Amino acid sequence: MNGILATGGMGWGSLLIMYAVIIGGFWFLLMRPQKKEQKRIQLMLSELAVGDTVLTTSGFYGVIIDVQDDDVVVEFGNNKNCRIPMQKAAITQVEKPGVEI
């Protein structure tokens, strides 16, 4: 009788270890890459400067003409009167002037 109870106890322990391994695997495969992407985006937005060419979430290309804390003013097209203030979070790509990719 004691042998059966001991085996059952070992089963629960190994089951908990298996769950821990599965949860750790999900974190490694799903959460870690997302956190790395968030850090990359934060770094990109923190390095914004006047003169950078940006792509917005709506698909427009523009040039930054002013940078504030959480906002930027972007000039679109050749029309110098088309200046739109927007949040930094609306920027998806940045290209520095004079840098070849």
SEFIZA-3560 file (N, C-alpha, C; in Angstrom, 3 decimals):
REM SEFIZA-3560
<numar><xx>0.819</xx><yy>-1.199</yy><zz>0.000</zz><atom>N</atom></numar>
<numar><xx>0.000</xx><yy>0.000</yy><zz>0.000</zz><atom>CA</atom></numar>
<numar><xx>0.862</xx><yy>1.263</yy><zz>0.000</zz><atom>C</atom></numar>
<numar><xx>1.921</xx><yy>1.250</yy><zz>0.756</zz><atom>N</atom></numar>
<numar><xx>2.794</xx><yy>2.425</yy><zz>0.784</zz><atom>CA</atom></numar>
<numar><xx>3.456</xx><yy>2.671</yy><zz>-0.550</zz><atom>C</atom></numar>
<numar><xx>3.748</xx><yy>1.605</yy><zz>-1.301</zz><atom>N</atom></numar>
<numar><xx>4.369</xx><yy>1.749</yy><zz>-2.612</zz><atom>CA</atom></numar>
<numar><xx>3.477</xx><yy>2.491</yy><zz>-3.596</zz><atom>C</atom></numar>
<numar><xx>2.182</xx><yy>2.274</yy><zz>-3.528</zz><atom>N</atom></numar>
<numar><xx>1.246</xx><yy>2.945</yy><zz>-4.431</zz><atom>CA</atom></numar>
<numar><xx>1.173</xx><yy>4.432</yy><zz>-4.107</zz><atom>C</atom></numar>
<numar><xx>1.112</xx><yy>4.773</yy><zz>-2.831</zz><atom>N</atom></numar>
<numar><xx>1.045</xx><yy>6.181</yy><zz>-2.448</zz><atom>CA</atom></numar>
<numar><xx>2.320</xx><yy>6.910</yy><zz>-2.822</zz><atom>C</atom></numar>
<numar><xx>3.459</xx><yy>6.272</yy><zz>-2.642</zz><atom>N</atom></numar>
<numar><xx>4.729</xx><yy>6.905</yy><zz>-2.986</zz><atom>CA</atom></numar>
<numar><xx>4.818</xx><yy>7.153</yy><zz>-4.492</zz><atom>C</atom></numar>
<numar><xx>4.339</xx><yy>6.206</yy><zz>-5.281</zz><atom>N</atom></numar>
<numar><xx>4.360</xx><yy>6.371</yy><zz>-6.732</zz><atom>CA</atom></numar>
<numar><xx>3.423</xx><yy>7.503</yy><zz>-7.153</zz><atom>C</atom></numar>
<numar><xx>2.263</xx><yy>7.588</yy><zz>-6.502</zz><atom>N</atom></numar>
<numar><xx>1.329</xx><yy>8.671</yy><zz>-6.819</zz><atom>CA</atom></numar>
<numar><xx>1.920</xx><yy>10.025</yy><zz>-6.486</zz><atom>C</atom></numar>
<numar><xx>2.643</xx><yy>10.127</yy><zz>-5.391</zz><atom>N</atom></numar>
<numar><xx>3.290</xx><yy>11.384</yy><zz>-5.019</zz><atom>CA</atom></numar>
<numar><xx>4.355</xx><yy>11.777</yy><zz>-6.021</zz><atom>C</atom></numar>
<numar><xx>5.084</xx><yy>10.834</yy><zz>-6.527</zz><atom>N</atom></numar>
<numar><xx>6.115</xx><yy>11.117</yy><zz>-7.519</zz><atom>CA</atom></numar>
<numar><xx>5.465</xx><yy>11.586</yy><zz>-8.822</zz><atom>C</atom></numar>
<numar><xx>4.282</xx><yy>11.069</yy><zz>-9.127</zz><atom>N</atom></numar>
<numar><xx>3.570</xx><yy>11.470</yy><zz>-10.335</zz><atom>CA</atom></numar>
<numar><xx>3.193</xx><yy>12.947</yy><zz>-10.301</zz><atom>C</atom></numar>
<numar><xx>2.718</xx><yy>13.428</yy><zz>-9.143</zz><atom>N</atom></numar>
<numar><xx>2.344</xx><yy>14.835</yy><zz>-9.023</zz><atom>CA</atom></numar>
<numar><xx>3.566</xx><yy>15.737</yy><zz>-9.145</zz><atom>C</atom></numar>
<numar><xx>4.658</xx><yy>15.309</yy><zz>-8.542</zz><atom>N</atom></numar>
<numar><xx>5.885</xx><yy>16.109</yy><zz>-8.625</zz><atom>CA</atom></numar>
<numar><xx>6.376</xx><yy>16.235</yy><zz>-10.061</zz><atom>C</atom></numar>
<numar><xx>6.379</xx><yy>15.126</yy><zz>-10.768</zz><atom>N</atom></numar>
<numar><xx>6.833</xx><yy>15.180</yy><zz>-12.161</zz><atom>CA</atom></numar>
<numar><xx>5.846</xx><yy>15.960</yy><zz>-13.030</zz><atom>C</atom></numar>
<numar><xx>4.555</xx><yy>15.896</yy><zz>-12.694</zz><atom>N</atom></numar>
<numar><xx>3.557</xx><yy>16.673</yy><zz>-13.431</zz><atom>CA</atom></numar>
<numar><xx>3.789</xx><yy>18.173</yy><zz>-13.241</zz><atom>C</atom></numar>
<numar><xx>4.098</xx><yy>18.589</yy><zz>-12.031</zz><atom>N</atom></numar>
<numar><xx>4.376</xx><yy>20.004</yy><zz>-11.767</zz><atom>CA</atom></numar>
<numar><xx>5.640</xx><yy>20.452</yy><zz>-12.493</zz><atom>C</atom></numar>
<numar><xx>6.645</xx><yy>19.595</yy><zz>-12.510</zz><atom>N</atom></numar>
<numar><xx>7.871</xx><yy>19.928</yy><zz>-13.230</zz><atom>CA</atom></numar>
<numar><xx>7.585</xx><yy>20.058</yy><zz>-14.723</zz><atom>C</atom></numar>
<numar><xx>6.764</xx><yy>19.165</yy><zz>-15.245</zz><atom>N</atom></numar>
<numar><xx>6.404</xx><yy>19.216</yy><zz>-16.668</zz><atom>CA</atom></numar>
<numar><xx>5.665</xx><yy>20.518</yy><zz>-16.998</zz><atom>C</atom></numar>
<numar><xx>4.734</xx><yy>20.934</yy><zz>-16.137</zz><atom>N</atom></numar>
<numar><xx>4.036</xx><yy>22.200</yy><zz>-16.350</zz><atom>CA</atom></numar>
<numar><xx>5.006</xx><yy>23.379</yy><zz>-16.307</zz><atom>C</atom></numar>
<numar><xx>5.946</xx><yy>23.345</yy><zz>-15.383</zz><atom>N</atom></numar>
<numar><xx>6.936</xx><yy>24.423</yy><zz>-15.284</zz><atom>CA</atom></numar>
<numar><xx>7.768</xx><yy>24.493</yy><zz>-16.565</zz><atom>C</atom></numar>
<numar><xx>8.147</xx><yy>23.348</yy><zz>-17.106</zz><atom>N</atom></numar>
<numar><xx>8.925</xx><yy>23.322</yy><zz>-18.347</zz><atom>CA</atom></numar>
<numar><xx>8.093</xx><yy>23.869</yy><zz>-19.504</zz><atom>C</atom></numar>
<numar><xx>6.831</xx><yy>23.516</yy><zz>-19.583</zz><atom>N</atom></numar>
<numar><xx>5.963</xx><yy>23.996</yy><zz>-20.664</zz><atom>CA</atom></numar>
<numar><xx>5.764</xx><yy>25.510</yy><zz>-20.561</zz><atom>C</atom></numar>
<numar><xx>5.512</xx><yy>26.003</yy><zz>-19.370</zz><atom>N</atom></numar>
<numar><xx>5.327</xx><yy>27.450</yy><zz>-19.187</zz><atom>CA</atom></numar>
<numar><xx>6.613</xx><yy>28.187</yy><zz>-19.504</zz><atom>C</atom></numar>
<numar><xx>7.746</xx><yy>27.634</yy><zz>-19.077</zz><atom>N</atom></numar>
<numar><xx>9.035</xx><yy>28.244</yy><zz>-19.414</zz><atom>CA</atom></numar>
<numar><xx>9.274</xx><yy>28.263</yy><zz>-20.916</zz><atom>C</atom></numar>
<numar><xx>8.889</xx><yy>27.204</yy><zz>-21.604</zz><atom>N</atom></numar>
<numar><xx>9.034</xx><yy>27.157</yy><zz>-23.058</zz><atom>CA</atom></numar>
<numar><xx>8.176</xx><yy>28.198</yy><zz>-23.747</zz><atom>C</atom></numar>
<numar><xx>6.930</xx><yy>28.350</yy><zz>-23.281</zz><atom>N</atom></numar>
<numar><xx>6.060</xx><yy>29.386</yy><zz>-23.861</zz><atom>CA</atom></numar>
<numar><xx>6.641</xx><yy>30.775</yy><zz>-23.632</zz><atom>C</atom></numar>
<numar><xx>7.193</xx><yy>31.022</yy><zz>-22.446</zz><atom>N</atom></numar>
<numar><xx>7.784</xx><yy>32.327</yy><zz>-22.180</zz><atom>CA</atom></numar>
<numar><xx>8.947</xx><yy>32.563</yy><zz>-23.130</zz><atom>C</atom></numar>
<numar><xx>9.791</xx><yy>31.550</yy><zz>-23.284</zz><atom>N</atom></numar>
<numar><xx>10.971</xx><yy>31.698</yy><zz>-24.129</zz><atom>CA</atom></numar>
<numar><xx>10.590</xx><yy>31.918</yy><zz>-25.587</zz><atom>C</atom></numar>
<numar><xx>9.555</xx><yy>31.230</yy><zz>-26.070</zz><atom>N</atom></numar>
<numar><xx>9.176</xx><yy>31.333</yy><zz>-27.472</zz><atom>CA</atom></numar>
<numar><xx>8.277</xx><yy>32.521</yy><zz>-27.791</zz><atom>C</atom></numar>
<numar><xx>7.469</xx><yy>32.977</yy><zz>-26.833</zz><atom>N</atom></numar>
<numar><xx>6.496</xx><yy>34.031</yy><zz>-27.124</zz><atom>CA</atom></numar>
<numar><xx>6.815</xx><yy>35.363</yy><zz>-26.454</zz><atom>C</atom></numar>
<numar><xx>7.067</xx><yy>35.356</yy><zz>-25.177</zz><atom>N</atom></numar>
<numar><xx>7.215</xx><yy>36.609</yy><zz>-24.436</zz><atom>CA</atom></numar>
<numar><xx>8.578</xx><yy>37.264</yy><zz>-24.657</zz><atom>C</atom></numar>
<numar><xx>9.625</xx><yy>36.484</yy><zz>-24.690</zz><atom>N</atom></numar>
<numar><xx>10.966</xx><yy>37.034</yy><zz>-24.824</zz><atom>CA</atom></numar>
<numar><xx>11.145</xx><yy>37.807</yy><zz>-26.134</zz><atom>C</atom></numar>
<numar><xx>10.759</xx><yy>37.257</yy><zz>-27.288</zz><atom>N</atom></numar>
<numar><xx>10.892</xx><yy>38.040</yy><zz>-28.529</zz><atom>CA</atom></numar>
<numar><xx>10.062</xx><yy>39.324</yy><zz>-28.520</zz><atom>C</atom></numar>
<numar><xx>8.891</xx><yy>39.280</yy><zz>-27.879</zz><atom>N</atom></numar>
<numar><xx>8.053</xx><yy>40.474</yy><zz>-27.814</zz><atom>CA</atom></numar>
<numar><xx>8.736</xx><yy>41.554</yy><zz>-26.983</zz><atom>C</atom></numar>
<numar><xx>9.350</xx><yy>41.185</yy><zz>-25.885</zz><atom>N</atom></numar>
<numar><xx>10.055</xx><yy>42.167</yy><zz>-25.057</zz><atom>CA</atom></numar>
<numar><xx>11.263</xx><yy>42.744</yy><zz>-25.787</zz><atom>C</atom></numar>
<numar><xx>11.966</xx><yy>41.912</yy><zz>-26.567</zz><atom>N</atom></numar>
<numar><xx>13.097</xx><yy>42.411</yy><zz>-27.347</zz><atom>CA</atom></numar>
<numar><xx>12.623</xx><yy>43.413</yy><zz>-28.389</zz><atom>C</atom></numar>
<numar><xx>11.491</xx><yy>43.151</yy><zz>-29.027</zz><atom>N</atom></numar>
<numar><xx>10.936</xx><yy>44.070</yy><zz>-30.030</zz><atom>CA</atom></numar>
<numar><xx>10.521</xx><yy>45.387</yy><zz>-29.376</zz><atom>C</atom></numar>
<numar><xx>9.917</xx><yy>45.319</yy><zz>-28.190</zz><atom>N</atom></numar>
<numar><xx>9.531</xx><yy>46.541</yy><zz>-27.476</zz><atom>CA</atom></numar>
<numar><xx>10.761</xx><yy>47.379</yy><zz>-27.132</zz><atom>C</atom></numar>
<numar><xx>11.842</xx><yy>46.733</yy><zz>-26.707</zz><atom>N</atom></numar>
<numar><xx>13.074</xx><yy>47.468</yy><zz>-26.397</zz><atom>CA</atom></numar>
<numar><xx>13.646</xx><yy>48.118</yy><zz>-27.650</zz><atom>C</atom></numar>
<numar><xx>13.589</xx><yy>47.408</yy><zz>-28.798</zz><atom>N</atom></numar>
<numar><xx>14.094</xx><yy>47.963</yy><zz>-30.047</zz><atom>CA</atom></numar>
<numar><xx>13.295</xx><yy>49.199</yy><zz>-30.454</zz><atom>C</atom></numar>
<numar><xx>11.982</xx><yy>49.133</yy><zz>-30.310</zz><atom>N</atom></numar>
<numar><xx>11.124</xx><yy>50.259</yy><zz>-30.670</zz><atom>CA</atom></numar>
<numar><xx>11.380</xx><yy>51.444</yy><zz>-29.743</zz><atom>C</atom></numar>
<numar><xx>11.504</xx><yy>51.185</yy><zz>-28.444</zz><atom>N</atom></numar>
<numar><xx>11.780</xx><yy>52.268</yy><zz>-27.494</zz><atom>CA</atom></numar>
<numar><xx>13.111</xx><yy>52.947</yy><zz>-27.809</zz><atom>C</atom></numar>
<numar><xx>14.123</xx><yy>52.161</yy><zz>-28.150</zz><atom>N</atom></numar>
<numar><xx>15.427</xx><yy>52.725</yy><zz>-28.512</zz><atom>CA</atom></numar>
<numar><xx>15.309</xx><yy>53.571</yy><zz>-29.771</zz><atom>C</atom></numar>
<numar><xx>14.585</xx><yy>53.063</yy><zz>-30.783</zz><atom>N</atom></numar>
<numar><xx>14.400</xx><yy>53.801</yy><zz>-32.025</zz><atom>CA</atom></numar>
<numar><xx>13.715</xx><yy>55.140</yy><zz>-31.765</zz><atom>C</atom></numar>
<numar><xx>12.658</xx><yy>55.128</yy><zz>-30.939</zz><atom>N</atom></numar>
<numar><xx>11.919</xx><yy>56.364</yy><zz>-30.668</zz><atom>CA</atom></numar>
<numar><xx>12.724</xx><yy>57.333</yy><zz>-29.815</zz><atom>C</atom></numar>
<numar><xx>13.573</xx><yy>56.823</yy><zz>-28.944</zz><atom>N</atom></numar>
<numar><xx>14.368</xx><yy>57.713</yy><zz>-28.102</zz><atom>CA</atom></numar>
<numar><xx>15.479</xx><yy>58.401</yy><zz>-28.891</zz><atom>C</atom></numar>
<numar><xx>15.865</xx><yy>57.835</yy><zz>-30.040</zz><atom>N</atom></numar>
<numar><xx>16.937</xx><yy>58.412</yy><zz>-30.851</zz><atom>CA</atom></numar>
<numar><xx>16.424</xx><yy>59.275</yy><zz>-32.001</zz><atom>C</atom></numar>
<numar><xx>15.132</xx><yy>59.613</yy><zz>-32.009</zz><atom>N</atom></numar>
<numar><xx>14.587</xx><yy>60.465</yy><zz>-33.068</zz><atom>CA</atom></numar>
<numar><xx>15.254</xx><yy>61.830</yy><zz>-33.030</zz><atom>C</atom></numar>
<numar><xx>15.532</xx><yy>62.358</yy><zz>-34.213</zz><atom>N</atom></numar>
<numar><xx>16.150</xx><yy>63.681</yy><zz>-34.303</zz><atom>CA</atom></numar>
<numar><xx>15.542</xx><yy>64.437</yy><zz>-35.475</zz><atom>C</atom></numar>
<numar><xx>15.710</xx><yy>65.749</yy><zz>-35.445</zz><atom>N</atom></numar>
<numar><xx>15.229</xx><yy>66.601</yy><zz>-36.533</zz><atom>CA</atom></numar>
<numar><xx>15.964</xx><yy>66.203</yy><zz>-37.812</zz><atom>C</atom></numar>
<numar><xx>15.214</xx><yy>66.052</yy><zz>-38.900</zz><atom>N</atom></numar>
<numar><xx>15.791</xx><yy>65.686</yy><zz>-40.187</zz><atom>CA</atom></numar>
<numar><xx>15.656</xx><yy>64.214</yy><zz>-40.526</zz><atom>C</atom></numar>
<numar><xx>15.262</xx><yy>63.378</yy><zz>-39.564</zz><atom>N</atom></numar>
<numar><xx>15.072</xx><yy>61.955</yy><zz>-39.831</zz><atom>CA</atom></numar>
<numar><xx>13.843</xx><yy>61.740</yy><zz>-40.707</zz><atom>C</atom></numar>
<numar><xx>13.946</xx><yy>60.810</yy><zz>-41.631</zz><atom>N</atom></numar>
<numar><xx>12.801</xx><yy>60.413</yy><zz>-42.440</zz><atom>CA</atom></numar>
<numar><xx>12.105</xx><yy>59.273</yy><zz>-41.726</zz><atom>C</atom></numar>
<numar><xx>10.787</xx><yy>59.386</yy><zz>-41.564</zz><atom>N</atom></numar>
<numar><xx>10.041</xx><yy>58.388</yy><zz>-40.802</zz><atom>CA</atom></numar>
<numar><xx>8.887</xx><yy>57.833</yy><zz>-41.621</zz><atom>C</atom></numar>
<numar><xx>8.483</xx><yy>56.621</yy><zz>-41.260</zz><atom>N</atom></numar>
<numar><xx>7.285</xx><yy>55.995</yy><zz>-41.811</zz><atom>CA</atom></numar>
<numar><xx>6.299</xx><yy>55.879</yy><zz>-40.659</zz><atom>C</atom></numar>
<numar><xx>5.078</xx><yy>56.375</yy><zz>-40.859</zz><atom>N</atom></numar>
<numar><xx>4.074</xx><yy>56.338</yy><zz>-39.799</zz><atom>CA</atom></numar>
<numar><xx>3.248</xx><yy>55.063</yy><zz>-39.900</zz><atom>C</atom></numar>
<numar><xx>2.465</xx><yy>54.799</yy><zz>-38.865</zz><atom>N</atom></numar>
<numar><xx>1.607</xx><yy>53.614</yy><zz>-38.858</zz><atom>CA</atom></numar>
<numar><xx>0.545</xx><yy>53.672</yy><zz>-39.944</zz><atom>C</atom></numar>
<numar><xx>0.221</xx><yy>54.866</yy><zz>-40.417</zz><atom>N</atom></numar>
<numar><xx>-0.776</xx><yy>54.992</yy><zz>-41.480</zz><atom>CA</atom></numar>
<numar><xx>-0.155</xx><yy>54.884</yy><zz>-42.869</zz><atom>C</atom></numar>
<numar><xx>1.167</xx><yy>54.717</yy><zz>-42.942</zz><atom>N</atom></numar>
<numar><xx>1.817</xx><yy>54.497</yy><zz>-44.227</zz><atom>CA</atom></numar>
<numar><xx>2.367</xx><yy>55.735</yy><zz>-44.902</zz><atom>C</atom></numar>
<numar><xx>2.402</xx><yy>56.858</yy><zz>-44.215</zz><atom>N</atom></numar>
<numar><xx>2.924</xx><yy>58.093</yy><zz>-44.788</zz><atom>CA</atom></numar>
<numar><xx>4.398</xx><yy>58.262</yy><zz>-44.438</zz><atom>C</atom></numar>
<numar><xx>5.171</xx><yy>58.724</yy><zz>-45.432</zz><atom>N</atom></numar>
<numar><xx>6.570</xx><yy>59.075</yy><zz>-45.200</zz><atom>CA</atom></numar>
<numar><xx>6.655</xx><yy>60.566</yy><zz>-44.948</zz><atom>C</atom></numar>
<numar><xx>7.505</xx><yy>60.965</yy><zz>-44.015</zz><atom>N</atom></numar>
<numar><xx>7.672</xx><yy>62.373</yy><zz>-43.724</zz><atom>CA</atom></numar>
<numar><xx>9.025</xx><yy>62.621</yy><zz>-43.092</zz><atom>C</atom></numar>
<numar><xx>9.308</xx><yy>63.897</yy><zz>-42.869</zz><atom>N</atom></numar>
<numar><xx>10.565</xx><yy>64.320</yy><zz>-42.267</zz><atom>CA</atom></numar>
<numar><xx>10.247</xx><yy>65.018</yy><zz>-40.953</zz><atom>C</atom></numar>
<numar><xx>10.969</xx><yy>64.658</yy><zz>-39.913</zz><atom>N</atom></numar>
<numar><xx>10.749</xx><yy>65.264</yy><zz>-38.600</zz><atom>CA</atom></numar>
<numar><xx>11.330</xx><yy>66.669</yy><zz>-38.600</zz><atom>C</atom></numar>
<numar><xx>10.526</xx><yy>67.642</yy><zz>-38.160</zz><atom>N</atom></numar>
<numar><xx>11.012</xx><yy>69.015</yy><zz>-38.078</zz><atom>CA</atom></numar>
<numar><xx>11.053</xx><yy>69.517</yy><zz>-36.635</zz><atom>C</atom></numar>
<numar><xx>10.443</xx><yy>68.787</yy><zz>-35.698</zz><atom>N</atom></numar>
<numar><xx>10.498</xx><yy>69.172</yy><zz>-34.288</zz><atom>CA</atom></numar>
<numar><xx>10.250</xx><yy>67.931</yy><zz>-33.432</zz><atom>C</atom></numar>
<numar><xx>11.013</xx><yy>67.800</yy><zz>-32.349</zz><atom>N</atom></numar>
<numar><xx>10.865</xx><yy>66.678</yy><zz>-31.426</zz><atom>CA</atom></numar>
<numar><xx>10.580</xx><yy>67.235</yy><zz>-30.040</zz><atom>C</atom></numar>
<numar><xx>9.512</xx><yy>66.722</yy><zz>-29.426</zz><atom>N</atom></numar>
<numar><xx>9.168</xx><yy>67.096</yy><zz>-28.060</zz><atom>CA</atom></numar>
<numar><xx>9.196</xx><yy>65.831</yy><zz>-27.206</zz><atom>C</atom></numar>
<numar><xx>8.659</xx><yy>65.870</yy><zz>-26.000</zz><atom>N</atom></numar>
<numar><xx>8.717</xx><yy>64.710</yy><zz>-25.109</zz><atom>CA</atom></numar>
<numar><xx>8.070</xx><yy>63.474</yy><zz>-25.723</zz><atom>C</atom></numar>
<numar><xx>6.769</xx><yy>63.504</yy><zz>-25.921</zz><atom>N</atom></numar>
<numar><xx>6.046</xx><yy>62.351</yy><zz>-26.461</zz><atom>CA</atom></numar>
<numar><xx>5.511</xx><yy>62.594</yy><zz>-27.860</zz><atom>C</atom></numar>
<numar><xx>5.765</xx><yy>63.766</yy><zz>-28.414</zz><atom>N</atom></numar>
<numar><xx>5.216</xx><yy>64.141</yy><zz>-29.714</zz><atom>CA</atom></numar>
<numar><xx>6.333</xx><yy>64.579</yy><zz>-30.656</zz><atom>C</atom></numar>
<numar><xx>6.025</xx><yy>64.525</yy><zz>-31.941</zz><atom>N</atom></numar>
<numar><xx>6.912</xx><yy>65.049</yy><zz>-32.977</zz><atom>CA</atom></numar>
<numar><xx>6.060</xx><yy>65.822</yy><zz>-33.975</zz><atom>C</atom></numar>
<numar><xx>6.681</xx><yy>66.735</yy><zz>-34.693</zz><atom>N</atom></numar>
<numar><xx>6.009</xx><yy>67.429</yy><zz>-35.788</zz><atom>CA</atom></numar>
<numar><xx>6.661</xx><yy>66.912</yy><zz>-37.061</zz><atom>C</atom></numar>
<numar><xx>5.826</xx><yy>66.373</yy><zz>-37.962</zz><atom>N</atom></numar>
<numar><xx>6.318</xx><yy>65.742</yy><zz>-39.188</zz><atom>CA</atom></numar>
<numar><xx>5.814</xx><yy>66.536</yy><zz>-40.384</zz><atom>C</atom></numar>
<numar><xx>6.719</xx><yy>66.763</yy><zz>-41.328</zz><atom>N</atom></numar>
<numar><xx>6.385</xx><yy>67.472</yy><zz>-42.566</zz><atom>CA</atom></numar>
<numar><xx>6.231</xx><yy>66.431</yy><zz>-43.667</zz><atom>C</atom></numar>
<numar><xx>5.097</xx><yy>66.462</yy><zz>-44.353</zz><atom>N</atom></numar>
<numar><xx>4.791</xx><yy>65.477</yy><zz>-45.383</zz><atom>CA</atom></numar>
<numar><xx>4.860</xx><yy>66.098</yy><zz>-46.756</zz><atom>C</atom></numar>
<numar><xx>5.476</xx><yy>65.392</yy><zz>-47.709</zz><atom>N</atom></numar>
<numar><xx>5.507</xx><yy>65.821</yy><zz>-49.101</zz><atom>CA</atom></numar>
<numar><xx>6.365</xx><yy>67.053</yy><zz>-49.326</zz><atom>C</atom></numar>
<numar><xx>6.230</xx><yy>67.637</yy><zz>-50.503</zz><atom>N</atom></numar>
<numar><xx>7.001</xx><yy>68.822</yy><zz>-50.868</zz><atom>CA</atom></numar>
<numar><xx>6.354</xx><yy>70.106</yy><zz>-50.379</zz><atom>C</atom></numar>
<numar><xx>5.109</xx><yy>70.010</yy><zz>-49.942</zz><atom>N</atom></numar>
<numar><xx>4.383</xx><yy>71.177</yy><zz>-49.467</zz><atom>CA</atom></numar>
<numar><xx>4.862</xx><yy>71.523</yy><zz>-48.061</zz><atom>C</atom></numar>
<numar><xx>5.527</xx><yy>72.644</yy><zz>-47.906</zz><atom>N</atom></numar>
<numar><xx>6.074</xx><yy>73.042</yy><zz>-46.608</zz><atom>CA</atom></numar>
<numar><xx>4.983</xx><yy>73.411</yy><zz>-45.603</zz><atom>C</atom></numar>
<numar><xx>3.741</xx><yy>73.531</yy><zz>-46.049</zz><atom>N</atom></numar>
<numar><xx>2.649</xx><yy>73.872</yy><zz>-45.150</zz><atom>CA</atom></numar>
<numar><xx>1.977</xx><yy>72.641</yy><zz>-44.557</zz><atom>C</atom></numar>
<numar><xx>2.395</xx><yy>71.461</yy><zz>-44.948</zz><atom>N</atom></numar>
<numar><xx>1.773</xx><yy>70.232</yy><zz>-44.457</zz><atom>CA</atom></numar>
<numar><xx>2.603</xx><yy>69.673</yy><zz>-43.305</zz><atom>C</atom></numar>
<numar><xx>2.434</xx><yy>70.297</yy><zz>-42.157</zz><atom>N</atom></numar>
<numar><xx>3.153</xx><yy>69.887</yy><zz>-40.945</zz><atom>CA</atom></numar>
<numar><xx>2.131</xx><yy>69.398</yy><zz>-39.936</zz><atom>C</atom></numar>
<numar><xx>2.316</xx><yy>68.155</yy><zz>-39.496</zz><atom>N</atom></numar>
<numar><xx>1.331</xx><yy>67.535</yy><zz>-38.612</zz><atom>CA</atom></numar>
<numar><xx>1.995</xx><yy>67.065</yy><zz>-37.328</zz><atom>C</atom></numar>
<numar><xx>1.487</xx><yy>67.509</yy><zz>-36.185</zz><atom>N</atom></numar>
<numar><xx>1.995</xx><yy>66.969</yy><zz>-34.917</zz><atom>CA</atom></numar>
<numar><xx>1.405</xx><yy>65.575</yy><zz>-34.683</zz><atom>C</atom></numar>
<numar><xx>2.217</xx><yy>64.661</yy><zz>-34.187</zz><atom>N</atom></numar>
<numar><xx>1.738</xx><yy>63.306</yy><zz>-33.905</zz><atom>CA</atom></numar>
<numar><xx>2.537</xx><yy>62.710</yy><zz>-32.752</zz><atom>C</atom></numar>
<numar><xx>2.002</xx><yy>61.646</yy><zz>-32.191</zz><atom>N</atom></numar>
<numar><xx>2.685</xx><yy>60.952</yy><zz>-31.114</zz><atom>CA</atom></numar>
<numar><xx>3.853</xx><yy>60.152</yy><zz>-31.678</zz><atom>C</atom></numar>
<numar><xx>4.897</xx><yy>60.002</yy><zz>-30.872</zz><atom>N</atom></numar>
<numar><xx>6.038</xx><yy>59.203</yy><zz>-31.293</zz><atom>CA</atom></numar>
<numar><xx>5.636</xx><yy>57.750</yy><zz>-31.533</zz><atom>C</atom></numar>
<numar><xx>4.634</xx><yy>57.281</yy><zz>-30.816</zz><atom>N</atom></numar>
<numar><xx>4.196</xx><yy>55.888</yy><zz>-30.939</zz><atom>CA</atom></numar>
<numar><xx>3.629</xx><yy>55.589</yy><zz>-32.325</zz><atom>C</atom></numar>
<numar><xx>3.304</xx><yy>56.620</yy><zz>-33.115</zz><atom>N</atom></numar>
<numar><xx>2.755</xx><yy>56.417</yy><zz>-34.453</zz><atom>CA</atom></numar>
<numar><xx>3.848</xx><yy>56.214</yy><zz>-35.499</zz><atom>C</atom></numar>
<numar><xx>5.105</xx><yy>56.181</yy><zz>-35.076</zz><atom>N</atom></numar>
<numar><xx>6.220</xx><yy>56.001</yy><zz>-36.003</zz><atom>CA</atom></numar>
<numar><xx>6.659</xx><yy>54.544</yy><zz>-35.969</zz><atom>C</atom></numar>
<numar><xx>6.767</xx><yy>53.931</yy><zz>-37.155</zz><atom>N</atom></numar>
<numar><xx>7.147</xx><yy>52.523</yy><zz>-37.222</zz><atom>CA</atom></numar>
<numar><xx>8.568</xx><yy>52.305</yy><zz>-37.724</zz><atom>C</atom></numar>
<numar><xx>9.087</xx><yy>53.207</yy><zz>-38.554</zz><atom>N</atom></numar>
<numar><xx>10.448</xx><yy>53.090</yy><zz>-39.065</zz><atom>CA</atom></numar>
<numar><xx>11.109</xx><yy>54.457</yy><zz>-39.102</zz><atom>C</atom></numar>
<numar><xx>12.428</xx><yy>54.456</yy><zz>-38.905</zz><atom>N</atom></numar>
<numar><xx>13.195</xx><yy>55.696</yy><zz>-38.962</zz><atom>CA</atom></numar>
<numar><xx>14.403</xx><yy>55.468</yy><zz>-39.861</zz><atom>C</atom></numar>
<numar><xx>14.662</xx><yy>56.446</yy><zz>-40.732</zz><atom>N</atom></numar>
<numar><xx>15.855</xx><yy>56.415</yy><zz>-41.564</zz><atom>CA</atom></numar>
<numar><xx>16.641</xx><yy>57.692</yy><zz>-41.321</zz><atom>C</atom></numar>
<numar><xx>17.854</xx><yy>57.536</yy><zz>-40.845</zz><atom>N</atom></numar>
<numar><xx>18.696</xx><yy>58.685</yy><zz>-40.559</zz><atom>CA</atom></numar>
<numar><xx>19.225</xx><yy>59.255</yy><zz>-41.874</zz><atom>C</atom></numar>
<numar><xx>19.350</xx><yy>60.584</yy><zz>-41.988</zz><atom>N</atom></numar>
<numar><xx>19.863</xx><yy>61.167</yy><zz>-43.233</zz><atom>CA</atom></numar>
<numar><xx>21.332</xx><yy>60.800</yy><zz>-43.427</zz><atom>C</atom></numar>
<numar><xx>21.680</xx><yy>60.441</yy><zz>-44.668</zz><atom>N</atom></numar>
<numar><xx>23.075</xx><yy>60.140</yy><zz>-44.996</zz><atom>CA</atom></numar>
<numar><xx>23.524</xx><yy>58.740</yy><zz>-44.605</zz><atom>C</atom></numar>
<numar><xx>22.632</xx><yy>57.903</yy><zz>-44.103</zz><atom>N</atom></numar>
<numar><xx>22.990</xx><yy>56.531</yy><zz>-43.708</zz><atom>CA</atom></numar>
<numar><xx>22.432</xx><yy>55.577</yy><zz>-44.742</zz><atom>C</atom></numar>
<numar><xx>23.310</xx><yy>54.803</yy><zz>-45.369</zz><atom>N</atom></numar>
<numar><xx>22.881</xx><yy>53.818</yy><zz>-46.371</zz><atom>CA</atom></numar>
<numar><xx>22.597</xx><yy>52.508</yy><zz>-45.679</zz><atom>C</atom></numar>
<numar><xx>21.517</xx><yy>51.846</yy><zz>-46.095</zz><atom>N</atom></numar>
<numar><xx>21.139</xx><yy>50.549</yy><zz>-45.503</zz><atom>CA</atom></numar>
<numar><xx>21.618</xx><yy>49.421</yy><zz>-46.387</zz><atom>C</atom></numar>
//
